[in-house]
Amino acid sequence: MTADLIQDAYKEVKRLCRVDLKSENAGSAILQLALRSLTFLVNECKQIDLVSRVPGKEYFSFSKDNVVARPANKKFFLIRPDMVSRLWKRWQAETITPVEFGQLTYTVALAPCLAMEIFDRQNKKGPATFFECYVGHLFARAVDVNPTKRARLPVHGQHVLMTMDFLMDIGGKKVHLPVKMSSRERVVQAWVHQRLLNEAYGSNAYQGILILFSETKLDSRSLEVVEICVPDQWLVYQSFLARMNCIYYFDVPVRYQELTQQFPDLISIKQFGDFFSEKEKILQP
């Protein structure tokens, strides 16, 4: 029964986000799915500590019927549904602190993914689809513009339609917003699409903002958590494919933090919540 309620809430999120991604109805559906998922995790699953091999980070997860969901960062994940509801109201009233916003967005993004992994293990697309809906809603609400997912590229005298993640036209500023749960989800596609936009419309026409959740990987036998990063590949992408103006993570990998410190003029990798405190600067025409 719980699985059915969560599945129904997930379908409602997809439906309302297709209708109007920036709407209050879409946001309410996202919150409802997150709360149902979190209630299921807390009441019907076992909370287990994981062995973190990531310096300075602690992780835990939930298990049920010998299934262990992906890692959750203890610093960000809230296990009380009432606290999530309270912070959601503070976010809407714009009285939320940066730390609280980081916890709220991390929990809302991850709770449905954890729940779906436990009761619908074979559904690999569901968590990624929800994460894309949630990030799209946050950005659409922040700039009060619904995105499109199709770019019209001029090729040999005709226009070819290309499907991308999100494209936004914000008062003279155009944004390309690829969204991935991790860089293992064909992340090079984000740079390729940015390159196509650059070639079609000029290198400054679209601002590239890449959003990722984390790079954690769990060994289900040893319960060890590691971060899988490919900094050398990212330097190649940034140097020879296209330049992402900024990359935001819900849980910034340690090695990518170091990469930003080593090459500050080439690549910028930040905590996701930072965008909302600096969006006016980033999105200025």
Secondary structure, 3 states (H helix, E strand, C coil): CHHHHHHHHHHHHHHHHHHCCCCHHHHHHHHHHHHHHHHHHHHHCEEEECEECCCCCCEEEEEECCEECCCEECCCCCCCHHHHHHHHHHHHCCCCCHHHHHHHHHHHHHHHHHHHHHHCCCCCHHHHHHHHHHHHHHHHHHHCCCCEEEEEEEECCEEEEEEEEEEEEECCEEEECCEECCCCCCCHHHHHHHHHHHHHHCCCCEEEEEEECCCEEEECCCCEEEECCCHHHHHHHHHHHCCCCEEEECCCCHHHHHHHHHCCCCCCEEECCHHHHHHHHHHCC
